[in-house]
Amino acid sequence: MRIVDWIDDKGYKRRSLVRDKDPDSSARFGIPQGPPSLDELDWKAIKRDLHNQLMDRGLHTYQDVTKQQNGVTGSVLAAVRKPLILLYRKRRD
């Protein structure tokens, strides 16, 4: 078995496990090895949490954002990190 990286019709990068004798073009039929589908995330909750993080950090205007770029990064991480890790954990179990 071997790993093949490929790009699907929608432009997503994918990784699949295929038999050694199979051509790379058969990767779409192989065993998926990439990250879990982000469609399973609760994007409404993430959007709400991101909004609340921006509010809590005082990031209300463009000027606020340019002065506190670490605040923007921290807000995004705070809103996305936990649900994403839980998605990986769910796939593992």
N, C-alpha and C positions, 0 to 999 in steps of 0.2 A: 504494500500500500504506500501511497505517496500523497503529498499535499500539492494542490494546484490553486493558485490565486487567480481570480477572474473578475470581470465586471459584468453585472447583469444588464438587462434591457433598460432598466430605470437609472443606470449609472452608479449603482451601489457596488462597492468592492466586496467580493465574497471569497471564501476559502472553503474548499471541499477536499475530502479524502477520497481518492480513486484508486482502483487497482493499478498495479505497476504496468500492465499491458494496455490499459485504456488510454486513448489520446486525451490531450488537455481539453479538447472540445467536449468531452463527456463530463466535465466538472460540474455542470448544473444538475447532473443526475447523481452525483456523489453524496457522501455523508457530510452534511454541513459542519464546519469547524470554527466559524467566525463568531462574532458577538451575537447575543440574542436579539430578537426583533424588538426594535424600539417602539413598535406599534403597541406593545403590551404596557407601556408606561402610561400612567394617568396624567396626560398632558395638561388637563384642566387644573389639577392640583399643583403641578409644577409651576404653571403660569401664576396661580394664586400665591404660591410660596415665594416665587421670584419677586413678584410685586411687593409683597410684605417685607422681604429682605431689603429691597431698594428703599422702601419707606423707612425702615428701621435704621438704615445707614445714612439717611438724609440725602439720598440721591434723587432730587426732584427736578433738576434742570441740567441742561447741557454743561453749564459751568461747573455744577457739582460733580458731574461725571468726569470731566477733564481734570479736575483737581484731585479726585479720589479714584483713580483707575483701579487700585487694589480693591476698593469697595465694590466695583462692578464685578471683578473676578470672584471675590468672596461671595457675593450675592448669587451668582450663577452656580458656583460650587455648592453652596448651602442648599439651593433648591433642587439640584440635579443629583448630587453624589449619592445620597441615601437610597432614593428610588432605583437608581441604576445598579448599585451594589446588590440590592434586594432582588432585582431582576436576574442578575447573574447567579445569585444563590438559589433562586427558584429553579433555574434551569439545571443546576448541579444536583438538586435533591430528587 
